[in-house]
Amino acid sequence: MNVPTLIVLAIVVAVFVGIVAKMIVDKKKGKSSCSCGCSGCAMKDSCHSAK
């Protein structure tokens, strides 16, 4: 593997790790991963259980 390939790979991995980390933080804060709201969702009770 050459240097440019490694740089692109590192950028892709960094973006992926950043997205996953953001999703984990949002989940811990109780935020939904969807932007449409959960009032009509069939799985709303499993995502947002009573605390």
N, C-alpha and C positions, 0 to 999 in steps of 0.2 A: 504494500500500500504506500502511496506517495503522500506527501505533506498536504496538498490541497484536499485530497480525499479525507484525510484525518480531520482537517479543519471543518469541512462540511459535516462530517459525522458528529463531531463534537457540538456543533451548533444545533443539529437536529436533536441530539440527545438532551441538550440543555433546554430546548423549547419543550420537549416532551416532559421532562422532569418538572419544569415550571408549571405546566398545565395541570399535571397530576397533583402537585403540591397545592395549587390554588383550589382545586376541587376538594381536597382533603380539608383544608382550612375552612372553606365554605360549608362543608358538611358538618364540621364540628360547631360552627356558628349557627347551624340550623337553617341555612339558606338552601333553596332548591337549586338543582342543576338546570332546570328548565326555566324559560322565561315566560311561559304562557300561563303560569299559575296552576294551582293544584285543585281548585274547587271541583272541576269536572273529571278529575283523574280517578280511575278505578283503584289505583294503588296508593291513594293519598293517606290512608290510615297506616300503612306500613312505613311510609317515608317520614311522616310527622306524627309520631305517637305522642300521647299525652305525657307531659313531664311532671 
